[in-house]
């Protein structure tokens, strides 16, 4: 199993306002989300999407989200400042998702 590098992370407030969901965009351009819509729905071709990932793909996520973080600039700084083994121990398993099947 390979680990995908996270490029950006958006935090969205649920439509009811009682929960927060994180949508990730990976370095290869793929997206994932921890909302029920993304976790439970799968298209016939095996792909997944929700309103949050569609917002990222359409380029409107920055206006609709509560918070956004760009890890691409952090990755360059971290790679130069911290050796890889120390970086893994320091940051741990940020962004890992348990996908329910």
CORUR-V712505 format. One record per residue. N is the residue number from 1. RES is the residue in one small letter. PHI is phi in radians with two decimals (999 if undefined). BURIAL is b if it has 9 or more other C-alpha atoms within 8 Angstrom, else e. Layout:
n,res,phi,burial
N,RES,PHI,BURIAL
N,RES,PHI,BURIAL
//
This chain:
n,res,phi,burial
1,x,999,e
2,x,-1.71,e
3,x,-1.76,e
4,x,-1.40,e
5,x,-1.51,e
6,x,-1.41,b
7,x,-1.68,b
8,x,-2.53,b
9,x,-2.41,b
10,x,-2.03,b
11,x,-1.97,b
12,x,-1.95,b
13,x,-1.52,b
14,x,-1.11,b
15,x,-1.10,e
16,x,-1.46,e
17,x,1.47,e
18,x,-1.79,e
19,x,-2.44,e
20,x,-2.13,b
21,x,-2.17,b
22,x,-1.82,b
23,x,-1.98,b
24,x,-1.92,b
25,x,-2.07,b
26,x,-1.57,b
27,x,-1.04,b
28,x,-1.47,e
29,x,1.68,e
30,x,-1.30,e
31,x,-2.26,b
32,x,-2.59,b
33,x,-2.57,b
34,x,-1.83,b
35,x,-1.40,b
36,x,-1.04,e
37,x,-1.06,b
38,x,-1.32,b
39,x,-1.24,b
40,x,-1.78,e
41,x,-1.82,e
42,x,-2.28,b
43,x,-1.28,e
44,x,-1.09,e
45,x,-1.51,e
46,x,1.61,e
47,x,-1.42,e
48,x,-2.21,b
49,x,-2.78,b
50,x,-2.60,b
51,x,-1.15,e
52,x,-1.29,b
53,x,-1.20,b
54,x,-1.13,b
55,x,-1.11,b
56,x,-1.13,b
57,x,-1.11,e
58,x,-1.36,e
59,x,1.49,e
60,x,-1.81,b
61,x,-1.09,b
62,x,-1.09,b
63,x,-1.40,e
64,x,-1.67,e
65,x,-1.51,b
66,x,-1.46,e
67,x,-2.52,e
68,x,-2.49,b
69,x,-2.32,e
70,x,-1.80,b
71,x,-1.53,b
72,x,-1.15,e
73,x,-1.29,e
74,x,-1.17,e
75,x,-1.09,e
76,x,-1.16,e
77,x,-1.19,e
78,x,-1.14,b
79,x,-1.08,b
80,x,-1.35,e
81,x,-1.62,e
82,x,-2.16,e
83,x,-1.03,e
84,x,-0.96,e
85,x,-1.13,e
86,x,-1.23,e
87,x,-1.12,b
88,x,-1.12,b
89,x,-1.16,e
90,x,-1.24,e
91,x,-1.65,e
92,x,1.18,e
93,x,-1.82,e
94,x,-1.07,e
95,x,1.45,e
96,x,-1.25,e
97,x,-2.04,e
98,x,-1.72,e
99,x,-1.60,e
100,x,-1.50,e
101,x,-2.02,e
//
